[in-house]
């Protein structure tokens, strides 16, 4: 999503994250970042639940999964349905890269 298209709330969140760069004192910045990251799981869960509820409201209003996915930035219908069901995206293990033979 282009920044000029982003809702005000998205822009404010991005600005808040970027504001950490302005903290000159490294220790103060590290402490502030630690405080945010300690609370992040709660915020992340709350955001996921809010998104799920909105998706399910759209579905209850008669929108198709494809329409919902499109409204969410071009997600697939399957992904929109997964979000509505509260399923997370799969976390596939990284492919092992072959190590070059040692000297």
Helices and strands as residue ranges (DSSP letters): G 3-5, H 8-18, G 19-22, H 26-60, H 65-71, H 77-84
